[in-house]
Structure formats: structure tokens, C-alpha cells
Amino acid sequence: MITLALLHPTQLVPIQRWNFESKSLIHIGRASDNDVIIYSAVVSRHHAELWKNSSGWMMVNFGANGTYVNNEPIIQTSVVDNMIIRLGISGPKLQIQTQELASKFAKQINKLSSKEIDIFNVFDNNELTNDDFTQTDFD
């Protein structure tokens, strides 16, 4: 799953979200045939694409005004979870969240939770007695 969030221009909080569960190609731009439609004068009709390959998500710029990551123009780049891109030098910002990492952790947690743990035998050989403790007075 991948999520794109349009960020507020000054507060950098999401004002609109697009979630894609099973798409492997996502079109971003001003035209109505895009998956993510951004109405802004600096956004091209077909500004950028995201596509999934075997190693993760990639982004390519097609916009006349460019696509920027960390204020640097990109032509093509790997997508990193929570990265923020800007469409045009002064255009709208999008945050990209990939869920690959979260699903890897979920698989690991499922593996751990499916194993039985015998908590009754944890202390069998190391039972504690009153002799193991000392009394301390705090004045």
C-alpha cells in the first residue's frame, strides 16, 4: 500500500489523502485522467509517475516545472517512506508513505505471536525465596 498526502502550504499537515492498495503505477498531475489530481498552475497536466518494482517504489518527473526532493530537482528517484516532494519549485508538497516496512513488521509480529510460550516453566530452576531479599530501612 502507498499513501500520498497533499500538505498544507504553511503548516505541513495533510489536507487531502489518496490511498492505493493494489496499484503499481500512479499518475500525478493536473489533468483529470491522473490518479492524483492537483489543481495548481505550476503542476503539469501529467507531472510525475510513481511505479512499483521489485525493490520498492520509484518516482519519475515529467513536469515542465520540475519535481523536487529536499529542494533538489529530480528526474528519477527511489521513494523513501515519509519523503516529501514538491511539484515545481514553489508548488504544492506531497508526502509519500509506503507501507512495506509496516507490513514486514506485522509479518514478524504474527510469527512471534503464533509461537507458544510456556510461562509456567520460566522460573522452575530459579525459584526465589525470602533469603534472596534483604530488608532495607529508608529514613
Chimera marker file (.cmm) of the C-alpha trace (Angstrom):
<marker_set name="trace">
<marker id="1" x="0.000" y="0.000" z="0.000" r="1" g="1" b="0" radius="0.5"/>
<marker id="2" x="1.108" y="3.550" z="-0.694" r="1" g="1" b="0" radius="0.5"/>
<marker id="3" x="-0.462" y="6.790" z="0.525" r="1" g="1" b="0" radius="0.5"/>
<marker id="4" x="0.032" y="10.277" z="-0.858" r="1" g="1" b="0" radius="0.5"/>
<marker id="5" x="-0.951" y="13.282" z="1.219" r="1" g="1" b="0" radius="0.5"/>
<marker id="6" x="-1.280" y="16.832" z="-0.061" r="1" g="1" b="0" radius="0.5"/>
<marker id="7" x="0.247" y="19.035" z="2.638" r="1" g="1" b="0" radius="0.5"/>
<marker id="8" x="-0.995" y="22.423" z="3.821" r="1" g="1" b="0" radius="0.5"/>
<marker id="9" x="1.340" y="25.081" z="2.342" r="1" g="1" b="0" radius="0.5"/>
<marker id="10" x="2.467" y="26.546" z="5.679" r="1" g="1" b="0" radius="0.5"/>
<marker id="11" x="1.571" y="24.043" z="8.392" r="1" g="1" b="0" radius="0.5"/>
<marker id="12" x="2.705" y="20.881" z="6.556" r="1" g="1" b="0" radius="0.5"/>
<marker id="13" x="-0.278" y="18.871" z="7.780" r="1" g="1" b="0" radius="0.5"/>
<marker id="14" x="-2.263" y="16.666" z="5.372" r="1" g="1" b="0" radius="0.5"/>
<marker id="15" x="-5.294" y="18.334" z="3.813" r="1" g="1" b="0" radius="0.5"/>
<marker id="16" x="-6.107" y="15.542" z="1.341" r="1" g="1" b="0" radius="0.5"/>
<marker id="17" x="-5.071" y="11.873" z="1.057" r="1" g="1" b="0" radius="0.5"/>
<marker id="18" x="-5.030" y="9.239" z="-1.653" r="1" g="1" b="0" radius="0.5"/>
<marker id="19" x="-4.610" y="5.569" z="-0.671" r="1" g="1" b="0" radius="0.5"/>
<marker id="20" x="-3.629" y="2.928" z="-3.196" r="1" g="1" b="0" radius="0.5"/>
<marker id="21" x="-3.905" y="-0.678" z="-2.037" r="1" g="1" b="0" radius="0.5"/>
<marker id="22" x="-3.007" y="-2.591" z="-5.165" r="1" g="1" b="0" radius="0.5"/>
<marker id="23" x="-1.899" y="-0.151" z="-7.886" r="1" g="1" b="0" radius="0.5"/>
<marker id="24" x="1.630" y="-0.464" z="-9.199" r="1" g="1" b="0" radius="0.5"/>
<marker id="25" x="1.524" y="2.698" z="-11.357" r="1" g="1" b="0" radius="0.5"/>
<marker id="26" x="0.243" y="6.048" z="-10.091" r="1" g="1" b="0" radius="0.5"/>
<marker id="27" x="-0.079" y="9.171" z="-12.250" r="1" g="1" b="0" radius="0.5"/>
<marker id="28" x="0.175" y="12.633" z="-10.665" r="1" g="1" b="0" radius="0.5"/>
<marker id="29" x="-0.800" y="15.852" z="-12.408" r="1" g="1" b="0" radius="0.5"/>
<marker id="30" x="-3.378" y="18.495" z="-13.191" r="1" g="1" b="0" radius="0.5"/>
<marker id="31" x="-5.345" y="16.570" z="-15.850" r="1" g="1" b="0" radius="0.5"/>
<marker id="32" x="-8.477" y="14.651" z="-14.908" r="1" g="1" b="0" radius="0.5"/>
<marker id="33" x="-7.064" y="11.316" z="-16.125" r="1" g="1" b="0" radius="0.5"/>
<marker id="34" x="-4.477" y="11.206" z="-13.304" r="1" g="1" b="0" radius="0.5"/>
<marker id="35" x="-4.825" y="9.109" z="-10.161" r="1" g="1" b="0" radius="0.5"/>
<marker id="36" x="-3.764" y="12.089" z="-8.044" r="1" g="1" b="0" radius="0.5"/>
<marker id="37" x="-5.168" y="15.354" z="-9.403" r="1" g="1" b="0" radius="0.5"/>
<marker id="38" x="-3.565" y="18.577" z="-8.165" r="1" g="1" b="0" radius="0.5"/>
<marker id="39" x="-5.070" y="21.838" z="-9.393" r="1" g="1" b="0" radius="0.5"/>
<marker id="40" x="-2.161" y="24.281" z="-9.441" r="1" g="1" b="0" radius="0.5"/>
<marker id="41" x="-0.728" y="26.488" z="-12.166" r="1" g="1" b="0" radius="0.5"/>
<marker id="42" x="2.793" y="25.097" z="-11.579" r="1" g="1" b="0" radius="0.5"/>
<marker id="43" x="1.673" y="21.453" z="-11.858" r="1" g="1" b="0" radius="0.5"/>
<marker id="44" x="1.814" y="19.990" z="-15.363" r="1" g="1" b="0" radius="0.5"/>
<marker id="45" x="-1.082" y="18.030" z="-16.818" r="1" g="1" b="0" radius="0.5"/>
<marker id="46" x="0.985" y="14.858" z="-16.420" r="1" g="1" b="0" radius="0.5"/>
<marker id="47" x="3.594" y="15.916" z="-13.887" r="1" g="1" b="0" radius="0.5"/>
<marker id="48" x="5.005" y="12.719" z="-12.360" r="1" g="1" b="0" radius="0.5"/>
<marker id="49" x="4.585" y="8.973" z="-12.007" r="1" g="1" b="0" radius="0.5"/>
<marker id="50" x="5.167" y="6.528" z="-9.213" r="1" g="1" b="0" radius="0.5"/>
<marker id="51" x="5.663" y="2.879" z="-10.047" r="1" g="1" b="0" radius="0.5"/>
<marker id="52" x="6.414" y="-0.180" z="-8.006" r="1" g="1" b="0" radius="0.5"/>
<marker id="53" x="9.209" y="-2.544" z="-8.911" r="1" g="1" b="0" radius="0.5"/>
<marker id="54" x="10.823" y="-5.474" z="-7.107" r="1" g="1" b="0" radius="0.5"/>
<marker id="55" x="12.874" y="-3.215" z="-4.818" r="1" g="1" b="0" radius="0.5"/>
<marker id="56" x="10.160" y="-0.690" z="-3.906" r="1" g="1" b="0" radius="0.5"/>
<marker id="57" x="8.654" y="2.464" z="-5.355" r="1" g="1" b="0" radius="0.5"/>
<marker id="58" x="10.265" y="4.782" z="-7.915" r="1" g="1" b="0" radius="0.5"/>
<marker id="59" x="9.281" y="8.295" z="-8.980" r="1" g="1" b="0" radius="0.5"/>
<marker id="60" x="9.931" y="9.980" z="-12.302" r="1" g="1" b="0" radius="0.5"/>
<marker id="61" x="9.371" y="13.632" z="-13.158" r="1" g="1" b="0" radius="0.5"/>
<marker id="62" x="7.642" y="14.702" z="-16.377" r="1" g="1" b="0" radius="0.5"/>
<marker id="63" x="6.681" y="18.205" z="-15.228" r="1" g="1" b="0" radius="0.5"/>
<marker id="64" x="7.906" y="21.292" z="-17.034" r="1" g="1" b="0" radius="0.5"/>
<marker id="65" x="8.451" y="22.996" z="-13.663" r="1" g="1" b="0" radius="0.5"/>
<marker id="66" x="10.238" y="20.013" z="-12.146" r="1" g="1" b="0" radius="0.5"/>
<marker id="67" x="9.782" y="17.823" z="-9.098" r="1" g="1" b="0" radius="0.5"/>
<marker id="68" x="11.909" y="18.466" z="-6.026" r="1" g="1" b="0" radius="0.5"/>
<marker id="69" x="13.104" y="16.394" z="-3.073" r="1" g="1" b="0" radius="0.5"/>
<marker id="70" x="14.918" y="18.330" z="-0.328" r="1" g="1" b="0" radius="0.5"/>
<marker id="71" x="14.893" y="21.376" z="-2.624" r="1" g="1" b="0" radius="0.5"/>
<marker id="72" x="16.872" y="19.439" z="-5.250" r="1" g="1" b="0" radius="0.5"/>
<marker id="73" x="15.382" y="18.718" z="-8.673" r="1" g="1" b="0" radius="0.5"/>
<marker id="74" x="14.952" y="15.057" z="-9.535" r="1" g="1" b="0" radius="0.5"/>
<marker id="75" x="14.462" y="13.259" z="-12.808" r="1" g="1" b="0" radius="0.5"/>
<marker id="76" x="14.033" y="9.822" z="-11.278" r="1" g="1" b="0" radius="0.5"/>
<marker id="77" x="14.472" y="8.686" z="-7.677" r="1" g="1" b="0" radius="0.5"/>
<marker id="78" x="13.704" y="5.869" z="-5.277" r="1" g="1" b="0" radius="0.5"/>
<marker id="79" x="10.840" y="6.610" z="-2.919" r="1" g="1" b="0" radius="0.5"/>
<marker id="80" x="11.669" y="6.599" z="0.780" r="1" g="1" b="0" radius="0.5"/>
<marker id="81" x="8.915" y="6.212" z="3.371" r="1" g="1" b="0" radius="0.5"/>
<marker id="82" x="7.594" y="9.620" z="4.528" r="1" g="1" b="0" radius="0.5"/>
<marker id="83" x="9.516" y="11.539" z="1.883" r="1" g="1" b="0" radius="0.5"/>
<marker id="84" x="8.153" y="14.930" z="0.893" r="1" g="1" b="0" radius="0.5"/>
<marker id="85" x="8.197" y="16.019" z="-2.738" r="1" g="1" b="0" radius="0.5"/>
<marker id="86" x="7.365" y="19.415" z="-4.185" r="1" g="1" b="0" radius="0.5"/>
<marker id="87" x="5.736" y="19.780" z="-7.591" r="1" g="1" b="0" radius="0.5"/>
<marker id="88" x="7.502" y="22.785" z="-9.085" r="1" g="1" b="0" radius="0.5"/>
<marker id="89" x="9.970" y="24.974" z="-7.210" r="1" g="1" b="0" radius="0.5"/>
<marker id="90" x="7.161" y="26.788" z="-5.374" r="1" g="1" b="0" radius="0.5"/>
<marker id="91" x="4.316" y="24.335" z="-5.899" r="1" g="1" b="0" radius="0.5"/>
<marker id="92" x="2.343" y="22.009" z="-3.655" r="1" g="1" b="0" radius="0.5"/>
<marker id="93" x="4.024" y="19.451" z="-1.416" r="1" g="1" b="0" radius="0.5"/>
<marker id="94" x="3.085" y="15.786" z="-1.230" r="1" g="1" b="0" radius="0.5"/>
<marker id="95" x="4.144" y="13.348" z="1.455" r="1" g="1" b="0" radius="0.5"/>
<marker id="96" x="4.563" y="9.754" z="0.322" r="1" g="1" b="0" radius="0.5"/>
<marker id="97" x="4.084" y="6.946" z="2.805" r="1" g="1" b="0" radius="0.5"/>
<marker id="98" x="4.874" y="3.391" z="1.843" r="1" g="1" b="0" radius="0.5"/>
<marker id="99" x="3.601" y="0.542" z="3.949" r="1" g="1" b="0" radius="0.5"/>
<marker id="100" x="6.233" y="-2.061" z="3.057" r="1" g="1" b="0" radius="0.5"/>
<marker id="101" x="8.100" y="-1.542" z="6.323" r="1" g="1" b="0" radius="0.5"/>
<marker id="102" x="4.924" y="-1.761" z="8.383" r="1" g="1" b="0" radius="0.5"/>
<marker id="103" x="3.846" y="-4.976" z="6.683" r="1" g="1" b="0" radius="0.5"/>
<marker id="104" x="7.292" y="-6.532" z="7.249" r="1" g="1" b="0" radius="0.5"/>
<marker id="105" x="6.969" y="-5.783" z="10.969" r="1" g="1" b="0" radius="0.5"/>
<marker id="106" x="3.419" y="-7.137" z="11.007" r="1" g="1" b="0" radius="0.5"/>
<marker id="107" x="4.623" y="-10.415" z="9.489" r="1" g="1" b="0" radius="0.5"/>
<marker id="108" x="7.345" y="-10.689" z="12.141" r="1" g="1" b="0" radius="0.5"/>
<marker id="109" x="4.854" y="-9.975" z="14.939" r="1" g="1" b="0" radius="0.5"/>
<marker id="110" x="2.491" y="-12.623" z="13.569" r="1" g="1" b="0" radius="0.5"/>
<marker id="111" x="5.335" y="-15.152" z="13.590" r="1" g="1" b="0" radius="0.5"/>
<marker id="112" x="6.189" y="-14.306" z="17.201" r="1" g="1" b="0" radius="0.5"/>
<marker id="113" x="2.604" y="-14.330" z="18.424" r="1" g="1" b="0" radius="0.5"/>
<marker id="114" x="1.921" y="-17.695" z="16.804" r="1" g="1" b="0" radius="0.5"/>
<marker id="115" x="4.625" y="-19.381" z="18.906" r="1" g="1" b="0" radius="0.5"/>
<marker id="116" x="3.536" y="-20.731" z="22.264" r="1" g="1" b="0" radius="0.5"/>
<marker id="117" x="5.494" y="-19.562" z="25.285" r="1" g="1" b="0" radius="0.5"/>
<marker id="118" x="5.469" y="-21.730" z="28.395" r="1" g="1" b="0" radius="0.5"/>
<marker id="119" x="5.454" y="-19.048" z="31.079" r="1" g="1" b="0" radius="0.5"/>
<marker id="120" x="4.935" y="-21.586" z="33.878" r="1" g="1" b="0" radius="0.5"/>
<marker id="121" x="8.380" y="-23.095" z="33.398" r="1" g="1" b="0" radius="0.5"/>
<marker id="122" x="10.345" y="-19.867" z="33.141" r="1" g="1" b="0" radius="0.5"/>
<marker id="123" x="11.332" y="-19.822" z="36.835" r="1" g="1" b="0" radius="0.5"/>
<marker id="124" x="11.373" y="-23.573" z="37.560" r="1" g="1" b="0" radius="0.5"/>
<marker id="125" x="15.121" y="-23.744" z="38.088" r="1" g="1" b="0" radius="0.5"/>
<marker id="126" x="15.470" y="-20.286" z="39.590" r="1" g="1" b="0" radius="0.5"/>
<marker id="127" x="12.747" y="-20.007" z="42.186" r="1" g="1" b="0" radius="0.5"/>
<marker id="128" x="13.231" y="-17.127" z="44.581" r="1" g="1" b="0" radius="0.5"/>
<marker id="129" x="12.923" y="-17.440" z="48.359" r="1" g="1" b="0" radius="0.5"/>
<marker id="130" x="12.794" y="-14.910" z="51.181" r="1" g="1" b="0" radius="0.5"/>
<marker id="131" x="16.528" y="-15.493" z="51.747" r="1" g="1" b="0" radius="0.5"/>
<marker id="132" x="17.162" y="-13.866" z="48.364" r="1" g="1" b="0" radius="0.5"/>
<marker id="133" x="15.926" y="-10.495" z="49.627" r="1" g="1" b="0" radius="0.5"/>
<marker id="134" x="17.293" y="-8.155" z="52.271" r="1" g="1" b="0" radius="0.5"/>
<marker id="135" x="15.281" y="-5.612" z="54.146" r="1" g="1" b="0" radius="0.5"/>
<marker id="136" x="16.373" y="-2.002" z="53.842" r="1" g="1" b="0" radius="0.5"/>
<marker id="137" x="15.055" y="0.810" z="56.011" r="1" g="1" b="0" radius="0.5"/>
<marker id="138" x="14.754" y="4.213" z="54.388" r="1" g="1" b="0" radius="0.5"/>
<marker id="139" x="14.746" y="7.118" z="56.878" r="1" g="1" b="0" radius="0.5"/>
<link id1="1" id2="2" r="1" g="1" b="0" radius="0.2"/>
<link id1="2" id2="3" r="1" g="1" b="0" radius="0.2"/>
<link id1="3" id2="4" r="1" g="1" b="0" radius="0.2"/>
<link id1="4" id2="5" r="1" g="1" b="0" radius="0.2"/>
<link id1="5" id2="6" r="1" g="1" b="0" radius="0.2"/>
<link id1="6" id2="7" r="1" g="1" b="0" radius="0.2"/>
<link id1="7" id2="8" r="1" g="1" b="0" radius="0.2"/>
<link id1="8" id2="9" r="1" g="1" b="0" radius="0.2"/>
<link id1="9" id2="10" r="1" g="1" b="0" radius="0.2"/>
<link id1="10" id2="11" r="1" g="1" b="0" radius="0.2"/>
<link id1="11" id2="12" r="1" g="1" b="0" radius="0.2"/>
<link id1="12" id2="13" r="1" g="1" b="0" radius="0.2"/>
<link id1="13" id2="14" r="1" g="1" b="0" radius="0.2"/>
<link id1="14" id2="15" r="1" g="1" b="0" radius="0.2"/>
<link id1="15" id2="16" r="1" g="1" b="0" radius="0.2"/>
<link id1="16" id2="17" r="1" g="1" b="0" radius="0.2"/>
<link id1="17" id2="18" r="1" g="1" b="0" radius="0.2"/>
<link id1="18" id2="19" r="1" g="1" b="0" radius="0.2"/>
<link id1="19" id2="20" r="1" g="1" b="0" radius="0.2"/>
<link id1="20" id2="21" r="1" g="1" b="0" radius="0.2"/>
<link id1="21" id2="22" r="1" g="1" b="0" radius="0.2"/>
<link id1="22" id2="23" r="1" g="1" b="0" radius="0.2"/>
<link id1="23" id2="24" r="1" g="1" b="0" radius="0.2"/>
<link id1="24" id2="25" r="1" g="1" b="0" radius="0.2"/>
<link id1="25" id2="26" r="1" g="1" b="0" radius="0.2"/>
<link id1="26" id2="27" r="1" g="1" b="0" radius="0.2"/>
<link id1="27" id2="28" r="1" g="1" b="0" radius="0.2"/>
<link id1="28" id2="29" r="1" g="1" b="0" radius="0.2"/>
<link id1="29" id2="30" r="1" g="1" b="0" radius="0.2"/>
<link id1="30" id2="31" r="1" g="1" b="0" radius="0.2"/>
<link id1="31" id2="32" r="1" g="1" b="0" radius="0.2"/>
<link id1="32" id2="33" r="1" g="1" b="0" radius="0.2"/>
<link id1="33" id2="34" r="1" g="1" b="0" radius="0.2"/>
<link id1="34" id2="35" r="1" g="1" b="0" radius="0.2"/>
<link id1="35" id2="36" r="1" g="1" b="0" radius="0.2"/>
<link id1="36" id2="37" r="1" g="1" b="0" radius="0.2"/>
<link id1="37" id2="38" r="1" g="1" b="0" radius="0.2"/>
<link id1="38" id2="39" r="1" g="1" b="0" radius="0.2"/>
<link id1="39" id2="40" r="1" g="1" b="0" radius="0.2"/>
<link id1="40" id2="41" r="1" g="1" b="0" radius="0.2"/>
<link id1="41" id2="42" r="1" g="1" b="0" radius="0.2"/>
<link id1="42" id2="43" r="1" g="1" b="0" radius="0.2"/>
<link id1="43" id2="44" r="1" g="1" b="0" radius="0.2"/>
<link id1="44" id2="45" r="1" g="1" b="0" radius="0.2"/>
<link id1="45" id2="46" r="1" g="1" b="0" radius="0.2"/>
<link id1="46" id2="47" r="1" g="1" b="0" radius="0.2"/>
<link id1="47" id2="48" r="1" g="1" b="0" radius="0.2"/>
<link id1="48" id2="49" r="1" g="1" b="0" radius="0.2"/>
<link id1="49" id2="50" r="1" g="1" b="0" radius="0.2"/>
<link id1="50" id2="51" r="1" g="1" b="0" radius="0.2"/>
<link id1="51" id2="52" r="1" g="1" b="0" radius="0.2"/>
<link id1="52" id2="53" r="1" g="1" b="0" radius="0.2"/>
<link id1="53" id2="54" r="1" g="1" b="0" radius="0.2"/>
<link id1="54" id2="55" r="1" g="1" b="0" radius="0.2"/>
<link id1="55" id2="56" r="1" g="1" b="0" radius="0.2"/>
<link id1="56" id2="57" r="1" g="1" b="0" radius="0.2"/>
<link id1="57" id2="58" r="1" g="1" b="0" radius="0.2"/>
<link id1="58" id2="59" r="1" g="1" b="0" radius="0.2"/>
<link id1="59" id2="60" r="1" g="1" b="0" radius="0.2"/>
<link id1="60" id2="61" r="1" g="1" b="0" radius="0.2"/>
<link id1="61" id2="62" r="1" g="1" b="0" radius="0.2"/>
<link id1="62" id2="63" r="1" g="1" b="0" radius="0.2"/>
<link id1="63" id2="64" r="1" g="1" b="0" radius="0.2"/>
<link id1="64" id2="65" r="1" g="1" b="0" radius="0.2"/>
<link id1="65" id2="66" r="1" g="1" b="0" radius="0.2"/>
<link id1="66" id2="67" r="1" g="1" b="0" radius="0.2"/>
<link id1="67" id2="68" r="1" g="1" b="0" radius="0.2"/>
<link id1="68" id2="69" r="1" g="1" b="0" radius="0.2"/>
<link id1="69" id2="70" r="1" g="1" b="0" radius="0.2"/>
<link id1="70" id2="71" r="1" g="1" b="0" radius="0.2"/>
<link id1="71" id2="72" r="1" g="1" b="0" radius="0.2"/>
<link id1="72" id2="73" r="1" g="1" b="0" radius="0.2"/>
<link id1="73" id2="74" r="1" g="1" b="0" radius="0.2"/>
<link id1="74" id2="75" r="1" g="1" b="0" radius="0.2"/>
<link id1="75" id2="76" r="1" g="1" b="0" radius="0.2"/>
<link id1="76" id2="77" r="1" g="1" b="0" radius="0.2"/>
<link id1="77" id2="78" r="1" g="1" b="0" radius="0.2"/>
<link id1="78" id2="79" r="1" g="1" b="0" radius="0.2"/>
<link id1="79" id2="80" r="1" g="1" b="0" radius="0.2"/>
<link id1="80" id2="81" r="1" g="1" b="0" radius="0.2"/>
<link id1="81" id2="82" r="1" g="1" b="0" radius="0.2"/>
<link id1="82" id2="83" r="1" g="1" b="0" radius="0.2"/>
<link id1="83" id2="84" r="1" g="1" b="0" radius="0.2"/>
<link id1="84" id2="85" r="1" g="1" b="0" radius="0.2"/>
<link id1="85" id2="86" r="1" g="1" b="0" radius="0.2"/>
<link id1="86" id2="87" r="1" g="1" b="0" radius="0.2"/>
<link id1="87" id2="88" r="1" g="1" b="0" radius="0.2"/>
<link id1="88" id2="89" r="1" g="1" b="0" radius="0.2"/>
<link id1="89" id2="90" r="1" g="1" b="0" radius="0.2"/>
<link id1="90" id2="91" r="1" g="1" b="0" radius="0.2"/>
<link id1="91" id2="92" r="1" g="1" b="0" radius="0.2"/>
<link id1="92" id2="93" r="1" g="1" b="0" radius="0.2"/>
<link id1="93" id2="94" r="1" g="1" b="0" radius="0.2"/>
<link id1="94" id2="95" r="1" g="1" b="0" radius="0.2"/>
<link id1="95" id2="96" r="1" g="1" b="0" radius="0.2"/>
<link id1="96" id2="97" r="1" g="1" b="0" radius="0.2"/>
<link id1="97" id2="98" r="1" g="1" b="0" radius="0.2"/>
<link id1="98" id2="99" r="1" g="1" b="0" radius="0.2"/>
<link id1="99" id2="100" r="1" g="1" b="0" radius="0.2"/>
<link id1="100" id2="101" r="1" g="1" b="0" radius="0.2"/>
<link id1="101" id2="102" r="1" g="1" b="0" radius="0.2"/>
<link id1="102" id2="103" r="1" g="1" b="0" radius="0.2"/>
<link id1="103" id2="104" r="1" g="1" b="0" radius="0.2"/>
<link id1="104" id2="105" r="1" g="1" b="0" radius="0.2"/>
<link id1="105" id2="106" r="1" g="1" b="0" radius="0.2"/>
<link id1="106" id2="107" r="1" g="1" b="0" radius="0.2"/>
<link id1="107" id2="108" r="1" g="1" b="0" radius="0.2"/>
<link id1="108" id2="109" r="1" g="1" b="0" radius="0.2"/>
<link id1="109" id2="110" r="1" g="1" b="0" radius="0.2"/>
<link id1="110" id2="111" r="1" g="1" b="0" radius="0.2"/>
<link id1="111" id2="112" r="1" g="1" b="0" radius="0.2"/>
<link id1="112" id2="113" r="1" g="1" b="0" radius="0.2"/>
<link id1="113" id2="114" r="1" g="1" b="0" radius="0.2"/>
<link id1="114" id2="115" r="1" g="1" b="0" radius="0.2"/>
<link id1="115" id2="116" r="1" g="1" b="0" radius="0.2"/>
<link id1="116" id2="117" r="1" g="1" b="0" radius="0.2"/>
<link id1="117" id2="118" r="1" g="1" b="0" radius="0.2"/>
<link id1="118" id2="119" r="1" g="1" b="0" radius="0.2"/>
<link id1="119" id2="120" r="1" g="1" b="0" radius="0.2"/>
<link id1="120" id2="121" r="1" g="1" b="0" radius="0.2"/>
<link id1="121" id2="122" r="1" g="1" b="0" radius="0.2"/>
<link id1="122" id2="123" r="1" g="1" b="0" radius="0.2"/>
<link id1="123" id2="124" r="1" g="1" b="0" radius="0.2"/>
<link id1="124" id2="125" r="1" g="1" b="0" radius="0.2"/>
<link id1="125" id2="126" r="1" g="1" b="0" radius="0.2"/>
<link id1="126" id2="127" r="1" g="1" b="0" radius="0.2"/>
<link id1="127" id2="128" r="1" g="1" b="0" radius="0.2"/>
<link id1="128" id2="129" r="1" g="1" b="0" radius="0.2"/>
<link id1="129" id2="130" r="1" g="1" b="0" radius="0.2"/>
<link id1="130" id2="131" r="1" g="1" b="0" radius="0.2"/>
<link id1="131" id2="132" r="1" g="1" b="0" radius="0.2"/>
<link id1="132" id2="133" r="1" g="1" b="0" radius="0.2"/>
<link id1="133" id2="134" r="1" g="1" b="0" radius="0.2"/>
<link id1="134" id2="135" r="1" g="1" b="0" radius="0.2"/>
<link id1="135" id2="136" r="1" g="1" b="0" radius="0.2"/>
<link id1="136" id2="137" r="1" g="1" b="0" radius="0.2"/>
<link id1="137" id2="138" r="1" g="1" b="0" radius="0.2"/>
<link id1="138" id2="139" r="1" g="1" b="0" radius="0.2"/>
</marker_set>
